[in-house]
């Protein structure tokens, strides 16, 4: 027997909130901390800090918040806070036996991470409501206090449900009868209990909670309610006793988990609503009760951040789904904190869990063993419905499998069939698509529609409206479950075939409509994005093709039907290109062509060859594979007299020629294109060909010809009303604008060049086609602003393009993005950084055969090396670049190569001044012959500097002043400012020389 005089029982305050964690019990109101029933000595400040942290367990409290709580009204240094936190940890035995209570999050604050249990301590015991009802003499006594209710404990922390709780309190107050409806695991019970606790005082404690989950016999529902009310029934039917009890008092009755007893629960809820006018009813169910008086609150998923570039931990943690996920991660003992680097992983996990609280908690439980990154990979590769949650959860919530079994077992046979057949849809789908897939010789389309309506009511299908069009979708966890049922049914192949046939039918129909309703000219077939949007829903480019990918993967599998795959790939290829899903397009076209064999010569073969060529052009090195693909398709197009595809393929060949640095070849291809367009009388083809020719002339070094043909293209477009010339998402208008901007800068119109470049970027962004944005901002527009010396503009564009390259299938162009970031660094004076980035990019570009940028980049690399003092390497690089340029074809940048070669030769001492002067004069004359006034200015500045060093200042001044005098705009750009300063300095120096003579 315990000696009480040796171990006196500590004083325990009566009433108030009690919080338990580990071996501790904290009496908040009484300000007492006990460990195994023994009081713990704790300073007043430390106790204040503990109470503050426990009240918001799982949250991060900043040092400022904690100081305001423990030292209210005082100015205190954070050192005091650290001392008291340290003392608190010591008193709690932090670290002993692995215990963790208070953690410090550097730069953010402190958090109480141990699991806590909250309760209320009431003394003395009070008479319950049922006891007062049994004693008629107490009928006029006050209703029971909050301690007399039948509710489970209030959730310690309710994340992301404040809006729903407030809405439900208002609905219950106004309407008396409210049902919380939503899928399993959404948190309906938790929200219902929180609402009931919130309304305890409103009902003076007369709140009764009835959990029907364990009731399997519907006839026992009234008896279960009576039992919770504490009634002793006098007979077989408890309803009279229930009505007698509830009829005389204002009360709230919570009926939780009604879906498996839906008919009986609905009947008794409607009866109580009509018969007990002071009784308020709150029910939870996976489907509506559909009775008189019921008002429904659909419990939404927890909000998940939208997937955006530049996701940060702070932004992610502003959303309840991520808050819950990280809260449960911390509670599991995992040593993972959310950082900017891992924020997107957490967001992706929560999104895959569809914002369902239970699913998020189960996923969080994996983090301790797999880490955040490992958990994300695990979910993407083999999401497991059998992951276990908390041991104390109801059996139906122990796993997602159990949760879904609960719902599935309540379905009729036809509802089960429709559910598992619809699991073939990975992305949202229309009702018509669902009927096509799920109906068969036994199950009619009308019956499928009825089953779908029931599945929506049961929260197993989610409806939504987008752009005025209705869609349906299965939550990921439900689809995973239903997919397993589909596999078990033996219907997987039949349902997959139906999906392929459905997509073929829809794409064929939309193509026919486009042909009939669109004013098609030779390029008309390239603007069919609405078909893909219509067929694959409105959920973003990634999800639009999920259903298509599923059908194609099946069709080209061993169990599939290759013929269906070929038809589907040919119909989908133009749309995949429109959406810049280039790798997808290349993969499926290859599979389809392999199925057709090498000797095919049909229109389908041509479509596949054309799409393969275009996708390869934009995603692969410019080797023989790309050129051979284009040439094969061109030969077949000519054989089939398919002029529109021949024009499109000539445009592709033109791009290829430019990429490999064969500008004269690009001119020849453009001339073939314009000849064909005129022969077949295609206004759009003529406009496109004029722009192609202008672009080719620009790169070949004929800026006057470039301006003439580009402007002629815009003139023809205005005459014929051609507003858009897109080839599979590749906008020729945007490309023409950029070529125009570059030609304008070279010809000396620097301000107009900037205006046109801005216009091109804006139009590309408005069209939202990644290829257009890529071409506008990366390959061309950024160079205009680099040439002008606009550092901020160039840096912003290159940064944006790096994101685009990483997001889409533009992997070969990563090197271009790196290279242009090197150009920006060179402009900023960061020579070593520039040299490193340019070296990396050039190594990749040479290997891929992409010579469009290599000449320009080698020149920039030489300049960067010169600035770094690596003179010999700089000279080797510029000499090799100039040699290749002179051995090849005409190009616009030869004047720049000559200028840089001469300047480096002077610094290295390996070129005498006479040879350098000759080369600089050659550079200036070449720029003049090309109509490149801006390059002529650069050459004149370099030549002038050389002449000044030989005391020929007056000659230098005359040369530069004459070139500068031909400019009419752009006077605030970098080159013209420098030229103006040199002219003034050389003018003064020349005058001083004359005076001294």
Protein Blocks (a to p, Z undefined) as FASTA:
>chain_A
ZZfklmccddddeehjdddehjbccdfklopaceehiacdddfklmmmmmmmmmmgoiac
dfklmmmmmmghiacdfklmmmmmmmmmmmnopoiahiafbdcdehkbccdfbdcddddd
dddddddfklmmmmmklmmpccddfklpcbdcddfbaghilmmmmmmmmmmmmnopacdd
ddehiommmmmmmmmmmmmmmnnopacdddfklpmbfklmmmmmmmmnopacebjblklm
mmmmmmmpccddddehjllmmmmmmmmmmmmmmmmmmbccddddfbdfkighiacddddd
dddddddehiafklmmmpmklmmmmmmmmmnopacdddfklmmmmmmmmmmnnopaklmm
mmmmmmmmnojmlmmmmmmmmpcfkbccdfkbcfklmpmklmmmmmmmmpcfklmmmmmm
mmmpmbdcdfklmmmmmpcfklcfklmmmmmmmmmmnopaccddeehiacddddfklmmm
mmmmmmmnopmmmmmmmmmmmmmmmmmmmmmmmmmmpccdfklmmmmmlmmmmmnojnbj
klmmmmmmmmmmmmmmmklcfklmmmmmmmmmmmmmmnopaklmmmmmmmmmmmnopmbc
bfklmmmmmmmmmmmmmmpccdfklmmmmmmmmmmmmmnopaklmmmmmmmmmmmmmmno
paklmmmmmmmmmmmmmmnopaklmmmmmmmmmmmmmmnopaklmmmmmmmmmmmmmmno
pabdceehiafklmmmmmmmmmmmmnopamlmmmmmmmmmmmmmmnopaklmmmmmmmmm
mmmmmmnopaklmmmmmmmmmmmmmmmcclkmmmmmmmmmmmmmmmnopaklmmmmmmmm
mmmmmmnopaklmmmmmmmmmmmmmmnopamlmmmmmmmmmmmmmmmccdfklmmmmmmm
mmmmmmnopacfklmmmmmmmmmmmmmmnopaklmmmmmmmmmmmmmmnopmkmmmmmmm
mmmmmpcghklgmklmmmmmmmmmmmmmmmmmmmmZZ
